[in-house]
Amino acid sequence: MLAATGFVMLAYVVAHMGGNLLAFAGPATFDAYAQWLRDLGSGVPLLLVRIVLAVALAAHVSAHAWLLFRPEAVRDESADAPAVPAYVVKSGVIPLATGGLIAIFVAMHLAQLTFGATLSSFDASTPYRNLVAAQSAWPVALGYVVAAAAVGAHLLPGIWSGARTLGWNTWRSEGLTRALSPALALAVAIGLSLVPLAVTLRLIS
């Protein structure tokens, strides 16, 4: 459950990151993408996505809480089990700390750029301008970068251990999984950081 729901949310994060990176294509492209999302939201597809994400999040948190109180449930005594990478060993505190930080950030992100609660110039019809206005303040941009780093740190042990839990780690795929886990975690962290850094550096305005 923990692994499956984690990969569901990872897919959403990657899709969301791709949408954010459209800011580099300019206001027309970014605003058109945002309008497409709003149109999608008026129908069933986006509602289903939101329901799936809400269920996945609740199940993910519940599964993690259950494992905290039942650590023996994840004990692997198999001699044939792949060796655990160093960044997974004793990493239980990482998901807790980074998960909490991500939750706080998501709440602030929604308040700022979805509901406009913390942005005096907020206009739902100009998402590109809202993005630039919000992240032009360096403390806000720094917050986004810290949150991106938290996502990467959350994924670092999560991708490998999730793949192992789902049985994707075999003697043939073990090397690929070991390499892919930190590479994907780093790619997501960098990808989520690019827009706030570009706004701060006035590469996007």
Secondary structure by P-SEA (a helix, b strand, c coil): caaaaaaaaaaaaaaaaaaaacccccaaaaaaaaaaaaaaaaccaaaaaaaaaaaaaaaaaaaaaaaaacccccccccccccccccccccaaaaaaaaaaaaaaaaaaaaacccccccccccccccaaaaaaaaaccaaaaaaaaaaaaaaaaaaaaaaaaaaaaaccccccaaaaaaaaaaaaaaaaaaaaaaaaaaaaacccc
